[in-house]
Amino acid sequence: MRNMNRIGIILLLLVLSVTACKISYTPNAATIDYTKVHTISIKDFPNMAPLVYPPLSQMLTQSVQDAYINKTRLSMTRDNGDLDIEGEIIGYDQMQHAVKDNEQGTAAYASQTRLTLSVRVRYANRANPEQGFEQTFSAYRDFSNSNTLQQVQDELCTELVKEIVDQIYNATVANW
């Protein structure tokens, strides 16, 4: 009988503690006031970089749009959204990186190349204009000089675009 009372008390305390706690979870860490913000417009990101990889502009634009469609309840509109994102690709550069001695130790050579993607973004929030900004986001990946850029470009661009989209999303609606 004493065990039944103890179990009853434990269950009662467990129920009270669970109902007293409120766990608040915001999917994808978006802090959007949906009573004020309903729409988003995302313009194309033209490629203004000196080195142009043709599919990059469309890949970036589509990835940014997909992020907001999939992670928020905002409706996409062509122009004048409550939130407005536009920008351009300003850098797509490769640079020799990671100098290494050759096997004879007589000379050094670059063993890696760094591919860097830079995107300038202008963000406007019509509900909270003070949250607007213009900022450049960058990401890079290194690859072995045993590969050419053409051999690794698709995979690296996919990774770079994903990272930059995450940076843009976090800066605009995640309020980290």
Summary of the structure (lengths in Angstrom):
residues: 176
radius of gyration: 24.4
end to end distance: 53.4
largest distance: 86.7
contacts: 463
relative contact order: 0.16
helix: 38%
strand: 32%
